[in-house]
């Protein structure tokens, strides 16, 4: 990574919205660089639950569905972590609710696995596919059942 790229990712980690905005004005290509683990600026910002930085990045044409080295998108990460506000924003901005990572998981599978009911409802409202199975053959419903989350069954059948 270049020194500029490293500084940009550090500004994101430090939640320095002003510095991120300034750096993007000077180097617009930073919006789509990747760090050593394959994360994009948007994936990193959403991982830390930094909605303001995510908005700046998307306002500067960050690729909303870019994937990290594991094939995860920003939406997948927030479904895993349970960040409702960012999930809603990404969905509103057109994030792919049916994206699939390298293990076959989708945002819905992550939300079901980690009992993120409000996010499940958001995804289903945007037609997330309940029938997609991961590489082990498990759907979101199967993951909810494996976790003993019977209250999710009515949403996922």
BELVENLIN-V749509 format. One record per helix or strand. SS is the DSSP state (2 for helix, 1 for strand). FROM is the first residue (numbers start at 1). TO is the last residue. Records with the same first field share a line. If there is no record, write none. Layout:
# BELVENLIN-V749509
SS->FROM-TO  FROM-TO
This chain:
# BELVENLIN-V749509
2->3-13  17-26  28-32  41-47  51-59  74-81  84-92  107-113  117-125  140-146  150-156
1->34-34  40-40
